[in-house]
Amino acid sequence: MVQIGDIAPDFELLTDAGEPLKLSDLRGRRVILFFYPKADTPGCTKQACGFRDRFPRIETANATVIGLSPDKPAALSRWKAKEELPYTLVSDPEHEVAEAYGAWGEKSLFGKAYMGILRGHAVISPEGVIEDLRTGISPDESVEQAVKFVDQRA
């Protein structure tokens, strides 16, 4: 699992448009990579729309946003259109990227344990270094902490 100060592991995943996206192609801009369990569910929508509503502010800070979940590109595309999300969503169906960032782990629902995405985010510098990494936090905390972090470095 990566830590703050590590070079962010590169990945290539399919986007909501079905096109491949490589993290390394975004070098030169700060990236907020946020992790959410499932598209079009209440907490995930709150997190995604929080980043949507702050997206102009994020772009002003020379940063962008990428949302990551195990959902298929078609589901991501529908959700992106429904919520008018201005940034890219990527599909991590084998949860390899989520695991690398420590955003895959044991969760509990009604007392039953299962494996899934741990909500959170990573902030990656324009040079590709992990500057901030948080998992297991609320939708509001993820948005507020990531945006505050980016604002402080603008």
Backbone bond lengths (Angstrom), bond angles and torsions (degrees), N, CA, C in turn:
res aa  C-N    CA-C-N  psi(-1)  N-CA   C-N-CA  omega(-1)  CA-C   N-CA-C  phi
1 M - - - 1.453 - - 1.529 109.82 -
2 V 1.307 115.71 139.48 1.459 120.54 -178.81 1.524 111.04 -77.48
3 Q 1.328 114.06 162.21 1.461 121.20 178.91 1.519 109.14 -134.35
4 I 1.318 115.69 165.64 1.458 120.74 175.23 1.527 108.17 -57.03
5 G 1.326 116.11 134.10 1.459 122.12 -178.46 1.519 113.45 98.82
6 D 1.337 117.33 -16.96 1.465 121.35 177.62 1.528 110.24 -77.96
7 I 1.328 115.24 155.45 1.465 119.79 169.51 1.530 107.06 -70.13
8 A 1.313 116.45 131.11 1.466 120.63 179.96 1.523 109.47 -64.50
9 P 1.324 117.87 128.78 1.457 119.23 178.10 1.530 110.10 -62.65
10 D 1.313 115.38 132.00 1.459 119.03 178.56 1.524 108.45 -71.72
11 F 1.298 115.82 152.32 1.456 121.07 175.51 1.515 108.69 -148.34
12 E 1.309 114.65 160.24 1.459 121.89 171.82 1.521 107.07 -132.14
13 L 1.327 115.97 114.53 1.456 122.59 -178.72 1.520 109.42 -129.19
14 L 1.329 116.04 158.49 1.460 120.39 176.68 1.523 110.07 -78.24
15 T 1.327 114.71 140.03 1.458 121.16 179.42 1.525 110.85 -88.77
16 D 1.323 114.23 178.53 1.461 121.31 174.87 1.525 111.63 -60.45
17 A 1.332 117.58 -21.48 1.472 122.08 177.61 1.527 112.05 -92.09
18 G 1.342 117.14 1.49 1.456 120.91 -179.59 1.517 113.77 80.06
19 E 1.327 117.03 10.84 1.467 122.43 -179.89 1.527 109.72 -100.21
20 P 1.343 118.32 147.91 1.458 119.63 177.03 1.528 111.69 -72.49
21 L 1.316 115.81 141.72 1.463 122.25 175.00 1.515 108.15 -128.22
22 K 1.331 116.26 128.42 1.464 121.85 175.32 1.520 108.30 -105.14
23 L 1.316 116.20 132.99 1.461 120.30 177.89 1.522 110.53 -57.32
24 S 1.319 117.52 -40.35 1.470 120.95 -177.25 1.526 112.45 -62.76
25 D 1.336 117.85 -22.24 1.466 120.50 177.10 1.525 112.18 -69.03
26 L 1.324 117.07 -13.21 1.465 121.31 -178.58 1.525 112.65 -97.17
27 R 1.332 117.11 4.19 1.469 119.87 178.51 1.519 109.76 -55.22
28 G 1.320 115.45 146.58 1.458 120.77 -177.09 1.518 111.86 101.62
29 R 1.331 116.48 -14.39 1.466 122.18 175.36 1.519 108.33 -129.26
30 R 1.302 116.31 147.92 1.456 120.44 172.70 1.532 106.96 -71.95
31 V 1.324 117.17 144.00 1.468 122.61 -178.20 1.526 109.49 -124.51
32 I 1.327 115.46 128.47 1.460 120.81 166.92 1.526 105.48 -96.52
33 L 1.323 116.21 112.17 1.463 122.67 177.06 1.521 105.99 -103.18
34 F 1.341 116.85 109.16 1.461 117.40 -177.82 1.519 110.65 -108.82
35 F 1.330 113.87 145.57 1.459 123.25 -175.29 1.526 108.92 -109.70
36 Y 1.322 116.22 130.58 1.462 120.38 178.92 1.524 108.41 -141.70
37 P 1.340 117.36 147.85 1.462 120.37 -173.61 1.524 116.36 -68.60
38 K 1.339 118.52 -44.71 1.471 118.94 -172.71 1.525 110.50 -157.99
39 A 1.316 114.58 130.33 1.464 120.90 178.72 1.525 111.01 -59.76
40 D 1.317 114.78 145.80 1.465 123.14 172.84 1.524 113.44 64.33
41 T 1.323 116.70 32.16 1.460 121.74 171.00 1.530 106.75 -113.91
42 P 1.328 118.52 159.45 1.465 119.88 -170.20 1.534 115.75 -56.63
43 G 1.326 118.08 -52.27 1.463 119.76 -178.11 1.519 112.53 -65.72
44 C 1.314 115.76 -38.94 1.467 120.09 -179.44 1.524 110.74 -68.89
45 T 1.320 116.36 -37.49 1.461 119.95 177.23 1.527 110.00 -65.67
46 K 1.324 116.77 -39.56 1.469 120.56 177.88 1.529 110.25 -60.95
47 Q 1.320 117.20 -45.24 1.463 121.65 179.83 1.528 110.39 -65.11
48 A 1.325 117.13 -49.44 1.469 121.22 -177.81 1.526 111.67 -62.64
49 C 1.323 116.79 -41.86 1.467 119.86 -179.58 1.524 111.28 -72.65
50 G 1.321 117.41 -27.42 1.463 120.17 173.40 1.519 110.65 -62.76
51 F 1.327 116.21 -44.16 1.467 119.32 176.32 1.529 110.87 -68.60
52 R 1.329 117.06 -35.93 1.471 120.51 176.85 1.530 110.49 -59.87
53 D 1.320 115.98 -47.81 1.458 120.23 -175.82 1.525 112.60 -67.49
54 R 1.323 116.85 -23.90 1.469 120.95 179.85 1.530 112.72 -103.21
55 F 1.337 116.33 4.72 1.459 120.30 -174.85 1.530 113.55 -58.75
56 P 1.331 120.36 -42.82 1.470 118.57 177.85 1.532 112.03 -59.16
57 R 1.320 116.10 -39.54 1.471 121.24 177.79 1.530 110.52 -64.86
58 I 1.316 116.52 -40.59 1.464 121.65 179.22 1.527 109.89 -64.26
59 E 1.329 116.78 -45.06 1.468 120.41 179.36 1.525 111.75 -63.57
60 T 1.318 117.36 -35.77 1.467 121.36 177.57 1.528 110.39 -60.44
61 A 1.320 116.58 -28.98 1.466 122.02 178.86 1.532 111.65 -88.02
62 N 1.343 118.07 17.30 1.468 123.84 -178.67 1.528 111.87 56.27
63 A 1.324 114.66 43.26 1.464 120.70 178.88 1.527 108.62 -128.76
64 T 1.321 114.86 165.84 1.458 120.78 174.71 1.520 108.65 -137.77
65 V 1.309 116.43 175.15 1.462 123.02 -176.72 1.523 108.76 -127.32
66 I 1.327 115.32 138.98 1.461 122.76 172.06 1.528 106.42 -130.86
67 G 1.333 117.18 127.86 1.455 121.18 175.93 1.518 109.93 -100.85
68 L 1.334 117.54 138.22 1.465 122.20 -175.68 1.523 110.58 -128.24
69 S 1.334 115.40 131.80 1.464 121.98 174.14 1.527 108.42 -152.00
70 P 1.339 117.22 171.68 1.464 119.58 176.83 1.534 113.59 -78.88
71 D 1.324 118.36 -2.84 1.466 121.63 -177.27 1.524 111.96 -60.39
72 K 1.329 115.46 152.55 1.468 121.29 176.49 1.524 110.06 -73.44
73 P 1.344 117.16 153.00 1.464 120.43 -179.53 1.530 114.35 -52.40
74 A 1.326 118.32 -38.51 1.472 120.34 -179.20 1.528 111.18 -62.94
75 A 1.332 117.17 -41.47 1.469 120.75 178.04 1.525 110.13 -65.94
76 L 1.329 116.04 -39.20 1.468 120.12 178.21 1.520 110.78 -63.91
77 S 1.311 116.84 -41.07 1.463 121.70 -179.66 1.528 111.38 -62.12
78 R 1.325 116.44 -44.93 1.469 120.65 179.18 1.525 111.08 -62.34
79 W 1.321 116.06 -45.04 1.470 121.19 -178.46 1.520 110.61 -66.75
80 K 1.327 116.72 -42.20 1.464 121.03 178.91 1.528 110.35 -58.57
81 A 1.327 116.77 -44.29 1.469 120.86 179.56 1.531 110.71 -66.64
82 K 1.315 116.52 -44.01 1.467 121.27 -178.30 1.525 111.58 -60.07
83 E 1.330 116.67 -43.86 1.469 121.52 -175.85 1.527 113.05 -95.05
84 E 1.338 116.75 0.50 1.470 122.28 179.86 1.536 111.42 54.01
85 L 1.321 114.90 50.93 1.465 120.90 179.85 1.527 108.89 -79.34
86 P 1.343 118.36 126.95 1.464 121.39 -174.81 1.525 114.44 -88.17
87 Y 1.309 117.44 2.49 1.464 121.58 -176.00 1.527 109.53 -120.66
88 T 1.316 115.65 173.14 1.465 122.65 -175.73 1.525 111.41 -84.56
89 L 1.323 115.17 141.65 1.458 123.00 171.58 1.524 107.42 -111.79
90 V 1.337 116.72 141.11 1.460 120.43 178.90 1.522 110.55 -122.89
91 S 1.329 114.30 150.36 1.457 123.49 -177.63 1.527 110.24 -100.89
92 D 1.325 116.30 123.38 1.467 123.33 178.85 1.537 107.98 -120.95
93 P 1.356 117.37 67.29 1.466 120.52 -171.25 1.527 114.53 -63.65
94 E 1.302 117.14 -28.09 1.471 120.03 178.96 1.526 111.40 -95.29
95 H 1.301 116.83 5.27 1.470 127.30 179.27 1.529 114.25 50.41
96 E 1.330 116.77 29.06 1.466 120.99 179.53 1.528 111.72 -67.33
97 V 1.329 116.74 -42.94 1.464 120.05 179.90 1.524 109.48 -69.75
98 A 1.322 116.81 -44.65 1.466 120.08 178.09 1.528 110.66 -56.74
99 E 1.317 117.16 -42.63 1.469 120.55 178.47 1.520 111.15 -62.65
100 A 1.325 117.12 -43.65 1.467 121.03 -178.64 1.526 111.44 -59.78
101 Y 1.328 116.62 -32.51 1.464 121.35 -178.66 1.529 112.64 -94.75
102 G 1.323 117.56 6.35 1.460 120.73 179.99 1.514 113.13 72.74
103 A 1.329 116.85 20.82 1.463 121.41 -177.39 1.529 111.83 -104.22
104 W 1.318 117.06 21.83 1.461 122.21 175.61 1.515 106.67 -130.56
105 G 1.322 117.07 125.22 1.450 118.62 -178.57 1.508 112.01 -171.98
106 E 1.315 114.43 -172.15 1.456 120.54 -177.41 1.521 110.52 -76.34
107 K 1.324 114.12 134.80 1.456 122.31 176.84 1.523 107.74 -127.56
108 S 1.311 116.23 174.73 1.457 120.27 179.57 1.523 109.70 -139.14
109 L 1.321 115.65 136.08 1.457 121.73 176.44 1.523 107.57 -134.76
110 F 1.317 116.26 118.19 1.463 122.17 -177.67 1.529 111.09 53.16
111 G 1.333 115.80 40.68 1.453 121.45 177.12 1.516 115.54 80.13
112 K 1.329 117.18 0.06 1.463 120.53 -179.35 1.528 109.38 -103.83
113 A 1.318 116.57 126.79 1.466 121.75 -178.84 1.527 110.56 -82.34
114 Y 1.304 115.74 142.74 1.467 122.24 175.75 1.524 108.47 -155.85
115 M 1.321 116.62 164.93 1.458 121.76 179.06 1.526 109.31 -96.75
116 G 1.336 115.43 140.89 1.455 119.08 179.71 1.517 111.85 -171.18
117 I 1.322 115.39 -178.03 1.465 122.14 178.45 1.519 109.38 -69.00
118 L 1.319 116.03 133.52 1.460 122.89 172.24 1.524 106.40 -96.20
119 R 1.305 116.27 114.48 1.462 120.94 -175.66 1.531 110.99 -56.84
120 G 1.318 114.96 140.30 1.456 119.46 177.68 1.510 110.95 168.60
121 H 1.325 115.19 -156.18 1.467 119.99 -178.32 1.523 110.60 -161.88
122 A 1.318 114.06 161.26 1.464 122.92 168.95 1.517 106.51 -126.19
123 V 1.320 116.48 140.84 1.460 120.99 171.01 1.522 105.98 -108.63
124 I 1.326 115.57 124.87 1.462 122.54 -175.18 1.522 108.05 -114.63
125 S 1.327 116.31 129.99 1.465 121.77 -176.64 1.526 111.04 -69.02
126 P 1.332 117.02 165.06 1.465 119.95 176.33 1.535 112.71 -58.54
127 E 1.331 116.67 -22.24 1.465 121.69 179.11 1.529 112.35 -90.77
128 G 1.333 117.22 -1.78 1.459 120.58 177.42 1.513 115.35 91.34
129 V 1.330 117.77 19.38 1.463 122.27 179.94 1.532 109.23 -100.20
130 I 1.319 116.63 137.96 1.465 120.57 177.24 1.524 108.42 -73.25
131 E 1.326 115.15 117.79 1.465 121.16 -177.71 1.526 112.32 -99.60
132 D 1.312 116.97 -28.59 1.459 121.64 -179.33 1.522 106.97 -149.85
133 L 1.321 116.87 143.26 1.460 121.41 -177.71 1.517 108.16 -151.33
134 R 1.328 115.96 118.25 1.462 120.70 -179.35 1.524 109.31 -139.10
135 T 1.335 115.91 135.75 1.467 120.83 176.29 1.520 108.97 -135.64
136 G 1.324 114.73 162.51 1.457 120.01 178.61 1.518 112.99 71.16
137 I 1.332 116.76 31.90 1.462 121.08 -178.99 1.530 109.92 -116.90
138 S 1.318 115.97 168.55 1.466 120.55 -177.72 1.528 110.90 -75.47
139 P 1.334 117.08 163.36 1.468 120.09 176.41 1.528 112.20 -55.99
140 D 1.329 116.49 -45.63 1.468 120.15 -179.31 1.524 111.60 -64.13
141 E 1.344 116.76 -43.56 1.465 120.29 179.41 1.524 111.06 -60.60
142 S 1.317 116.93 -42.68 1.463 120.59 -179.20 1.524 110.54 -58.97
143 V 1.326 116.11 -50.09 1.466 120.23 -178.45 1.523 110.55 -63.64
144 E 1.328 116.82 -51.55 1.468 120.44 -175.31 1.528 111.56 -61.74
145 Q 1.327 117.02 -45.00 1.460 120.08 -177.16 1.521 111.68 -68.52
146 A 1.323 117.44 -42.08 1.470 120.12 -179.51 1.522 111.11 -65.94
147 V 1.327 116.97 -45.06 1.466 120.30 -178.84 1.525 110.43 -66.40
148 K 1.318 117.35 -41.33 1.470 120.74 177.57 1.529 110.06 -60.59
149 F 1.320 116.55 -43.23 1.463 120.83 179.98 1.527 110.66 -60.43
150 V 1.325 116.73 -46.82 1.470 121.53 -179.55 1.529 110.46 -65.11
151 D 1.330 116.56 -42.56 1.473 120.78 178.62 1.528 111.56 -57.33
152 Q 1.322 116.63 -41.13 1.466 121.13 -177.06 1.524 112.32 -68.65
153 R 1.322 116.92 -16.37 1.464 120.16 -178.50 1.521 112.71 -110.62
154 A 1.316 116.22 6.59 1.477 120.19 -179.20 1.524 111.36 -74.04
